[in-house]
Amino acid sequence: MSAKCLGKQSKPLRVKGLGDFSHLYLINGVGFQVPLDRIVEVGEEEIAAAMRAYYADTHNIAEGAGAAGLAAILKERPLLQSRRVGVVLTGGNVDQERFIEALRAI
């Protein structure tokens, strides 16, 4: 997978639809178009399970949005078994009550 640089952007980039499975990123004012193979939808319980996994396995606290990538990987585990997969934990700003609720299933 490779990204296509769209050059300096003065306005936010808008996407009319994801029919072409592309996503646009704006990094430091420069637009990039990154092709996607597919989009994986995850639910609240899958995200909570990923939050639990981060805490149980790495002792890191993840907010829901930060755990969504791991939730997608765990959901797609059968398809990814023979591949190397990386995920970035992007946020740990979670409300204490929500985090406790997510951990209750441990």
C-alpha positions in Angstrom: 0.0 0.0 0.0 1.3 3.4 -0.8 0.1 7.0 -0.2 -0.4 9.6 -2.8 0.6 13.1 -1.8 -2.0 15.7 -2.8 0.1 18.7 -2.0 -0.4 21.6 0.4 -4.1 22.1 1.4 -5.5 25.4 2.7 -9.0 24.0 3.4 -10.1 20.8 5.1 -10.4 17.9 2.6 -13.9 16.5 2.0 -14.8 13.0 0.9 -18.1 12.5 -0.9 -18.0 8.8 -0.4 -15.8 5.8 0.2 -16.9 3.9 -2.9 -13.3 3.9 -4.1 -12.1 2.6 -0.7 -9.8 5.6 -0.3 -9.3 7.8 2.7 -7.9 11.3 2.9 -5.6 12.4 5.6 -4.5 15.9 6.3 -1.1 16.0 8.1 0.5 19.3 8.8 -1.5 20.9 6.1 -0.5 18.4 3.4 -3.1 16.1 2.0 -2.5 12.4 1.5 -4.8 9.8 -0.2 -4.3 6.3 1.1 -6.0 3.3 -0.6 -7.8 0.9 1.7 -8.6 -2.7 1.1 -11.7 -2.6 3.2 -13.3 -0.9 6.2 -14.0 -3.0 9.4 -16.9 -2.0 11.5 -16.6 -2.8 15.2 -19.2 -2.4 18.0 -19.1 -1.2 21.6 -18.4 -4.7 23.1 -15.6 -5.4 20.6 -14.0 -2.0 21.5 -14.4 -2.8 25.2 -12.8 -6.2 24.7 -9.8 -4.4 23.0 -9.6 -2.0 25.9 -9.4 -5.0 28.2 -6.8 -6.7 26.1 -4.6 -3.6 26.0 -4.8 -3.4 29.8 -4.4 -7.1 30.5 -1.6 -7.7 28.1 0.4 -4.4 28.2 -0.9 -2.5 31.2 -1.7 0.4 29.0 -5.0 2.3 29.2 -6.8 2.9 26.0 -9.8 5.0 25.3 -12.5 3.6 23.0 -11.2 5.4 19.9 -7.7 4.3 20.7 -8.7 0.7 21.0 -10.8 0.6 17.8 -7.9 -0.5 15.6 -7.1 -3.4 17.9 -10.8 -4.3 18.0 -10.8 -4.5 14.2 -7.7 -6.7 14.2 -9.2 -9.0 16.7 -12.4 -9.2 14.7 -10.4 -10.0 11.5 -8.0 -12.4 13.3 -8.9 -15.5 11.1 -8.1 -13.5 7.9 -4.8 -12.1 9.4 -3.3 -15.3 10.9 -0.5 -15.7 8.3 0.3 -11.9 8.2 2.4 -9.5 10.3 0.0 -6.8 11.7 0.8 -3.7 13.5 -1.6 -1.4 15.4 -1.0 2.0 17.0 -2.6 2.8 20.4 -3.5 6.4 19.8 -5.3 7.6 23.0 -5.6 6.9 26.7 -8.0 9.7 27.6 -10.8 7.6 29.0 -13.3 8.5 31.7 -12.6 6.5 34.9 -16.2 5.1 35.1 -16.2 4.0 31.5 -12.8 2.3 31.9 -14.0 0.5 35.0 -17.1 -0.6 33.1 -15.0 -1.9 30.2 -12.7 -3.8 32.7 -15.6 -5.5 34.5 -15.5 -8.5 32.1 -12.0 -9.5 33.1 
